[in-house]
Amino acid sequence: MKNFDIIIIGAGPNGLSAASYLSKSGKKVLVVEKNEKVGGLALYADSSSSLSKKVIDQLGLKINARKKRTFVTSLNDSFNHTVLEIDENNSIKFNECEASLEDQNSFLKLVKKYNLFAKTLSSFMFNTPPRVKSGNKSDLWQLISMGWKVRKLGKKNMRELLRVIGLNIADDLEDNLTNDNLMGILCNEAVLGSNLGPRSPGSILTLLYSNAINGSIFRNNNLDTEQIISSIEQSCHDRGVEFLKSSEVKKLLINNETVTGIEMNDQNIIESSTIISTLDPKTTYLNLIGADRLDTDLIRRVTNFRSKGNVAKVKIEFKNIIKIKNLDEKYIGSKFIYAPNIKYIEHAFNNNKYNNYSKKPCLEFYIDNKNISANLYYIPYLKNGSHDKKEIESNIQLILNNFIDNNELIKFEIDTPNEMEKKYNTSGGHWHHGDMEIDQLLMIRPFYGSAQYETPINGLYICGAGTHPGGGITGINAINASKQLLKK
Amino acid sequence: MNKNLSYKKPLLETPFHERTLEACYNNDWYRWAGYKIAKEYSSTELEYTSMRNTAGVIDITPMHKYDIKGVQAREFVNKLVTRDVSKIQPNQIMYIIWCNEDGNVIDDGTVFCLKEDHLRIMCAERNLNWFTDTATGFNVKIQDITETIAALAFQGPLSCKILNLLNVTNIENLQPFKFGNYQINKSDVLISRTGFSGDLGYEIWCNPADALNVWDSLFKFNRDYKVLPAGMNSLDMVRIEAGFIQPNADFMSAEQALRPNRMKNPYELGLSWLVNLEKNYFTGKKALKKIKNSKLNKKLVGLDIQGDKPANGSVLYDSNKKEIGIVTAAMWSPTLKSNIAMGYVDSNHMKLGSKVYAEIYHPEELEYKKIWAECEVVKKQFFNNNRKNAIPAYI
């Protein structure tokens, strides 16, 4: 095998971005991917708006943005669906809404508040988080500027931010709104993809964080994931990155706490002094490095890293073109939410706590003619055993039959977190490789001892979604990690 | 009346309790890992004297015992501890310490090799949590077997003789840091030539059902050889003389210290001989490599102190009266006839022969006498008798 400056394990959006960026800086890069197709977990998302502009510019990507989804529809059991229209500037209009005018105004005010806080957070998002107590001047400067950005909100807003940042979303919503449907819409954004219910502390932070990463509170996406992946892959090919697909890495070769190469499942060995793993922290540390090369304290942190996924991806095909009861046809392209009220979501979450799938789950879905592509939660990852998929199917059917006019389901496909784990080597099958909560963010993502994309093993870097700023197809992890690597 | 007591469960009793209770004239108990252990039976000095002149029997049942079984048992222990134990052979014992990721010592203990795939670690503090976390990725099973083994320390110059009189065959040829299976009065026991006294001595490990038989046997020849049960206070005396350190007395266990700068690394404790930086990765290796190459700020040393007043808890000064450290353990040694102590000194006073000063507050009939005593830095091993390692052992 030829010699490579850098080997990247995993060809997800971060792996590809890092490959492209590093080969642009003159490095000879090899990307190793387990599957035949590149893209990784990102292939589960149909669309995204989170790919950072910084990444697009630096990698010189050409992606055609499509029209943003303008409508968000929240389905209601009494068929008084709420439809929001969101324009290019993210301002919201109520097209259909049963809520009182007062409620509508409070809703707009709340969203405005969250947008403001998310904007403050987003300024932390795109740089390598500083190390506390490193003694490094640039780290100190960055810490001060982070503090200053919060202070700049003004006394009243800063107080409000500090008040709500650890709070649960249900409390803040109930203080301000009375309409169940409106509360459900915001709760969905706060808890989807996290291990939280509406009444779990910290659910406001997850809302703000996702808002900051996506640039909008409703994630009304305008980029096609397949297109993002293929354009980054193209830029890799243009720069001479080599690929080794359908090959799985067995373990890293480490000598004297320094990486020397990788060993493949077929016993092949490829040598390199620098390796980037885009796998999740647990897989990287426990499987690739091996616990026998780690300090016990670090092993504790790795095993305590919370990475239990609970969102399943569902693809459904119907016999006829789908129509929603009591909803104008022009709204069929909207993002649909079925999370009718706080109590409903919290009850769905209760099952999750005890490792059961929700009997009455929540849904976020898109309709394309006869097809539905949905995120279904909560379907928790199971350490042992598997869920009864037939039962889950009939649960969804019960919900959808309520809203869909005279139609027949002909195909049902579901990928639970367990399948995601198997397909993409992501322990726990978590979207973001690990919960994005206050103790797993910024300089302590994934955990103490592994911040700034580095590991205790010399020459080994990590840049998966388990690193700052987390998941969501930003590509930022890759760029930050590459910069960190090039500094050495 | 009893209903109002704040505790529900009294301290546990060891299998020897029937005898220790009888012998404990003072009814003075020490709490060790939830067990009741005698601090002083009747007179600490007498118990100490028995250990130095005949033999003393100490109930060490609360010592934590962890069984490690599996094909990777040796590899696991090698990952856990700083010393190279990869070549430990059956019937061999090694003194070990283990550190956290910052290279600070968590605890010390001994590892017994029963079979190649069966090791046993004995230590004073609880460590199951740390061991199981360290075992991640290793094919081993770790089990706390503390309750299933009763243990006695049998220490003193006549210990071998008495075991010999008890027909424990070939005990005199048992080498230090080795163990074997023997019989005492028809009870199967495991005897190791180890101990905390720095003198000839054994530790006897047996089935709890045999505990009283073993205990009684050791006192069988008391008409000629005055063997005494010894309490924790006297054990503390002999261990200071021998220069053995104790977690949470001479250093804070890294798992228990709250303040990071209170933790100590092996170099500071004078245990660098236990650290092998050449072997496979172990917890703390990276940090210890760094520490080894940097300057040591503090070190635990032995002190030979002027006068005869023990320097318990004294602050240490240099000749300019600048504070440089503290005494962690001190005593007047009746055997050595000298005033000894262990304490931390700064980098300028680590060399043997350095002079430091201790400020001793000595209580004399309700008044403190303040003594400014000169101390010489010496080796920690104050008491060192050839008997300890002699083969065959002194009968």
Interface residues (C-beta under 8 A of the other chain):
Chain A: E257 L286 G290 A291 D292 R293 L294 D295 T296 D297 L298 I299 R300 T303 G449 P456
Chain B: E75 K79 L80 N100 E101 W130 D133 T134 T136 G137 F138 N280 Y281 T283 G284 K285 K286
